[in-house]
Amino acid sequence: MRRQRNDDRPKVNDEIRSSKVRLIKPDDEHEIVSIERALEIAESFKMDLVEVAPDAKPPVCKVIDFGKYMYEKKKKEKEAKKKQHTIQVKELRFRPTTDDHDLEFKTRHAREFLEGGDKVKATVQFRGRDMLYTEQGEKLLKELAESLDDVSKIESNPTMEGRRMIMILSPSKG
């Protein structure tokens, strides 16, 4: 019975195209044998011959139950994915004329994001004549950073990018 080849799964039994392989038996003994001998050994254990390290010279094959091997592999991948935490960048937008109350409101949101482990990108948008008030925008960002210094550290200081002034805050460890 020949299976359809799938790239994300290892080669099994007659799919292995190497003349010699390093064989790992169920009792953890290993030796270098011909592919024919390896298939005979796998058959004698009533298990599959699975290529676990195709890039090795010679390729490493293991005598195991293929279904159980794939189940264990998926289980490990799922566990690793659970432990992974992706850091997102949350953006807060201001204008140089942003009111104190709005600043407090957005500061509260920034605090929640930082405590949740996300980075905060604070942007001051300058339109038209607002370009005359770039120092007011910088003052606003410094004020924001100051009020959040207990939960964050400045990753990049306020810098102008076109008509925007951008500052990035990242969560402080501890």
C-alpha positions in Angstrom: 0.0 0.0 0.0 1.5 3.3 -1.1 0.7 6.5 0.7 0.3 10.0 -0.8 3.5 11.9 -0.1 3.1 14.9 2.1 6.0 17.4 2.6 5.5 18.1 6.3 5.6 14.4 7.4 8.8 12.3 7.4 9.4 9.5 4.9 8.2 6.1 5.9 9.2 2.5 4.9 9.6 2.3 1.1 9.5 6.1 0.6 13.1 6.2 2.0 15.5 6.5 -0.9 18.9 6.0 0.7 21.1 2.9 0.2 22.4 3.0 3.8 20.8 4.3 7.0 21.7 4.7 10.7 19.0 2.5 12.3 17.7 3.1 15.8 15.8 0.1 17.1 13.1 0.1 19.7 15.6 -1.0 22.4 17.7 2.1 21.5 20.5 0.1 19.9 21.8 1.7 16.7 23.9 0.6 13.7 24.5 1.5 10.1 22.7 -1.0 7.8 21.4 -1.2 4.2 17.8 0.0 3.6 16.7 -3.5 2.8 18.0 -4.8 6.2 16.5 -1.9 8.0 13.1 -2.6 6.5 13.4 -6.3 7.5 14.2 -5.3 11.1 11.2 -3.0 11.1 9.0 -5.7 9.8 10.3 -8.2 12.4 9.2 -5.7 15.1 5.8 -5.2 13.3 6.5 -1.5 13.2 7.4 1.2 10.6 10.8 2.5 9.5 10.6 6.3 9.9 13.3 8.8 8.7 13.8 11.1 11.6 16.9 13.0 10.4 17.1 13.1 6.6 20.0 15.6 6.4 22.4 13.4 8.4 25.0 11.3 6.6 23.8 8.5 6.5 20.1 9.5 7.2 18.8 8.4 10.7 15.8 6.1 10.7 13.9 4.8 13.7 11.8 1.7 14.1 8.6 3.0 15.7 4.9 3.0 15.2 4.3 5.8 12.7 0.9 6.8 14.0 2.2 7.1 17.5 5.2 9.1 16.3 3.0 11.6 14.4 0.7 11.9 17.5 3.6 12.7 19.8 5.1 15.2 17.3 1.7 17.1 17.0 1.4 17.0 20.8 4.8 18.6 21.3 4.1 21.3 18.6 0.8 22.2 20.3 2.6 22.5 23.7 5.3 24.7 22.2 2.6 26.9 20.6 0.9 27.3 24.0 4.0 28.6 25.7 4.7 31.2 22.9 3.5 34.7 23.5 3.5 37.1 20.6 4.2 40.8 21.5 1.9 43.1 19.7 2.4 46.8 19.1 -0.6 48.9 20.1 -0.8 52.4 18.6 -2.1 55.5 20.4 -2.7 58.6 18.3 -2.6 62.2 19.5 -2.7 65.7 18.1 -0.5 68.5 19.4 -3.6 70.1 20.8 -4.8 66.9 22.7 -6.6 67.9 25.9 -5.5 66.8 29.4 -8.5 64.6 30.0 -8.0 62.8 26.6 -4.3 62.3 27.5 -5.3 60.7 30.9 -7.8 58.5 29.2 -5.2 57.3 26.6 -2.6 56.9 29.3 -4.9 54.5 31.1 -5.2 52.4 27.9 -1.4 52.5 27.4 -0.9 51.2 31.0 -3.3 48.3 30.3 -1.4 47.4 27.1 2.0 47.6 28.8 0.9 45.5 31.8 -0.5 43.0 29.3 3.0 42.7 27.8 2.4 44.6 24.6 4.5 47.5 23.2 2.9 50.9 22.7 3.6 53.2 19.8 2.5 56.7 20.6 2.1 58.9 17.5 1.4 62.7 17.4 -0.1 63.6 14.0 0.6 67.1 12.7 -1.7 68.6 10.1 -1.3 71.9 8.3 -0.1 74.6 10.6 0.3 72.1 13.4 3.9 71.7 12.1 4.7 74.9 14.0 4.0 73.1 17.3 6.4 70.1 17.1 7.8 71.0 20.5 4.3 70.8 21.9 4.0 67.3 20.5 7.3 66.3 22.0 6.2 67.6 25.3 3.1 65.6 25.1 5.0 62.4 24.4 7.5 63.1 27.2 4.5 63.6 29.6 3.0 60.3 28.5 6.4 58.5 29.0 6.8 60.1 32.5 3.4 59.0 33.6 4.1 55.4 32.5 7.7 55.1 33.7 6.7 52.7 36.5 5.4 50.1 33.9 7.5 50.9 30.8 10.8 52.1 29.4 11.4 54.2 26.3 12.5 52.0 23.4 12.8 54.8 21.0 12.7 58.5 21.8 10.3 60.9 20.0 11.4 61.2 16.4 9.8 63.0 13.4 8.8 60.8 10.5 7.2 63.1 7.9 4.2 64.8 9.6 4.3 62.4 12.5 6.2 62.3 15.7 6.7 58.7 17.0 7.8 57.2 20.3 7.8 53.5 21.2 7.4 52.3 24.8 8.0 48.7 25.8 7.0 46.9 29.0 9.7 47.1 31.7 10.7 43.7 33.2 9.8 43.6 36.8 
